[in-house]
């Protein structure tokens, strides 16, 4: 798989999240075809909490075609257009630093650690 492919960067972010939360919250990236003759693939970035029976929360989706770029990110009610890897990195920084995302991850950590206390 190409290192600049969007799915590669998403998987790197999933690994980073696992490290950053010391394994309390991880992430999984699943890829599915849109079907109906479309060449598009949806890559869903889901937060996963192993301590909560592998609870999953879909944080955002990236829709790509056969070529690595351009892609679209669907996050909440926003559609973010991405022309290249640098754009994707910029948007991912925005998503992960967003107060709503930070709060979701903090809440998941709190719930998971309370359950295991």
N, C-alpha and C positions, 0 to 999 in steps of 0.2 A: 504494500500500500504506500502511496506517495506520502512523504512527510508533510507536504503542504496541503494535503487533502483536508477538507473541513472535519471529517470524522476522526482523523488522526489527532487534530488539535483538541477536539472534544474529549477524546479518550485521555489525552495528557491532562486536561483539566480535571477529569474524574479522579485520576491518580493523585493530583495535587490536593484535591479536596479531602481525600482519604487521609493523606499525610497531615494536612492542616487541622483536621478534627480528631486526630489520633485514633482513627478507625470508628468513631462513633457514627459519623455520617459518611457514606460513600456515594458513589454515583455509578450509573450504568448507562451506556449509550446503545440504544437499539435502533436498527435500521429496517425499514419496511418499504415496500413498493407502494406507490399510490394506486397501481392497478389500472384497469380500464384503458389499456393501451398507452398509458403515460410512461415516459422514461424517467420520471421524477422519483426520488427516494426521500423518505422522511426519516431524519435522524433525531430521535427523542432523547433528551438529556434528563434522566430521572434521578432525583436524590433517593438514596436507599438508607434505611435505618435498621441494621441487623438486629438490634436489641428489641425492636418492636415488630417481631415476626416479619422482617424484611419489608416493612412499610415503604411504599414508593410514592413519590410526588414528582409529577412531570413539571420541570421548571421552564423548559423552552423546547422548541423544535427548530431544526434546520432543514430546509427543503432544497435539494440539489438535483441537478440533471446529470447527464453522463460526464460533462466537463466539470472539473473541480469548482470553478467559479463562472459566473456569479451564482450566489445562493441567497435565500431569504431566511431570516430568523423570525419566528413567531414567538413572541414573549408577551404574555398577558394580552392586552388588546393592541399591541404594537407589531407592525411588520417592518423589519429592518433590512434594507437591501445591502448586500455585501458584494463588492467587486473583486476582492483579493484577500490573501491571508492577513495582510496588515489591517484591513477593514474588519475582518473577523476577530482578530485579537483585540482591536479597539472596542468593538461591541461586547465581547465577552468580559472585558474589564468593567465596562459599564454595568452589565447584568450582575456580575458577582459583587460589585461594590455598591449596588443599589440598596438603599435602606430596607426595602421590602424583602429582597433576597437574604440580606444579612439577618433580618428578623426571623425569617422562615428557618434558616439553618440554626440560629441560636435557639429557637423554640424546639426544634427537633432534638438538638443536643440536650436541652433541659429535660424534655420528656424522657428521653432515653436514659439519661443518668439518674433521674428520679425513679424510674422503673427498676433500675439495677441497684439502688441504694439499700 
